[in-house]
Amino acid sequence: MRVKFHSRFFDELDAIKDFIAKDSPNRADSFVDEVFRKCLDLKNMPLAHRLSQKVKKDNARDLILKGYVIPYLIESETIYVLGIYGANEWQE
């Protein structure tokens, strides 16, 4: 399996990183590294996470990480990471 990232994911992650970096640039970098590690680990166990609460598709799951939700789709041999959101509402 391979993992692909939607451009929306990068935009949302950049906004979260900028917010965290206001308090601690090092913590922001660590958070981004952890997000990417967890997303890349999805290829090992893609069904390990809950069915998505926002993306209403049978092949959609949510990875929960430190209060953030990372929705993704599983399609044949590819996992598509769609975005990342916290308290703000994420629209499909």
Secondary structure, 3 states (H helix, E strand, C coil): CEEEECHHHHHHHHHHHHHHHCCCHHHHHHHHHHHHHHHHHCCCCCCCCEECCCCCCCCEEEEEECCEEEEEEEECCEEEECCCECCCCCCC
